[in-house]
Every structure is written in structure tokens, then in C-alpha cells.
């Protein structure tokens, strides 16, 4: 009888080991998915946006470098960009990769449909407010 009990417990132990390995694999897959969606994917998206911004630089854009220098682009040649930093027309050559952001683009992106939709709403609200004020004064 002891032999039968030992045999059953060995079967149960091997079944539990198989279940445990599947659980471990599933948990590792879940962790990998979480890392992908919360770490890897946003980082790649940010790198892509930064690369696009640097590739679309134009002469006249006001930029900020990684070192904190603010200036307007006066010329570009290959991987170097020359920026003018002050009214004294001080020019500095920097690498294109050292530009952190474009503060004032020469040709701002225009989303005319969204801007047109927002402007009338603001005007309607101000007209309504004027009407309410005028009604209260009478």
C-alpha cells in the first residue's frame, strides 16, 4: 500500500511540475508583452519623431540644442547646421544630432480644418457672454 501511495504522489508531482512550467512560460510571455508595450514601443516612437524633426529642419527655424543654445538656422551642410545665436549675429556650427527641438518653425504646420472649427466656437462663446452681460445691465 505504501508503494501505491508513493506512486500516486510521484504522478501528482510530475503533473504539478508540468503545470508549473506552463505557468512560468505564460508569465514570461506576459512580462515580455508588457515590456514591449510600455518600454520598447514608446521609445521607438519617440526616436522616430526626433529623427523626423531633425531631417525636416529648414533654414530660418528657431531651434534649441541639447546644450541649451537657442538660435536660428542660417545654413545647413550635410550633418552640420550653422545657427545664429544673438543680435550680434554670432554663428555656431553644431551637429544636426545635437538639436533637441524646433521652437519656432519657418513654415508652421497648418491644420486649417481644426483651427477653423475652434475659432467660431470661441467667437460664439464671447458673443453669448456679451449678450448675457448686456441683458443684465438693462
DANORTA-V470821 format. One record per backbone hydrogen bond with DSSP energy under -1.0 kcal/mol. CO is the residue of the C=O (numbers start at 1). NH is the residue of the N-H. Records with the same first field share a line. If there is no record, write none. Layout:
CO = NH  NH
This chain:
1 = 5
2 = 6
3 = 7
4 = 8
5 = 9
6 = 10
7 = 11
8 = 12
9 = 13
10 = 14
11 = 15
12 = 16
13 = 17
14 = 18
15 = 19
16 = 20
17 = 21
18 = 22
19 = 23
20 = 24
21 = 25
22 = 26
23 = 27
24 = 28
25 = 29
26 = 30
27 = 31
28 = 32
29 = 33
30 = 34
31 = 35
32 = 36
33 = 37
34 = 38
35 = 39  40
36 = 41
39 = 43
40 = 44
41 = 45
42 = 46
43 = 47
44 = 48
45 = 49
46 = 50
47 = 51
48 = 52
49 = 53
50 = 54
51 = 55
52 = 56
58 = 61
61 = 73
62 = 103  104
63 = 71
64 = 100  101
65 = 68
69 = 65
71 = 63
72 = 84
73 = 60
75 = 82
77 = 80
79 = 96
80 = 77
81 = 94
82 = 74  75
83 = 92
84 = 72
86 = 89
90 = 85
92 = 83
94 = 81
95 = 98
96 = 99
98 = 66
101 = 64
104 = 62
111 = 115
112 = 116
113 = 117
114 = 118
115 = 119
116 = 120
118 = 122
119 = 123
120 = 124
121 = 125
122 = 126
123 = 127
124 = 128
125 = 129
126 = 130
127 = 131
128 = 132
129 = 133
130 = 134
131 = 135
132 = 136
133 = 137
134 = 138
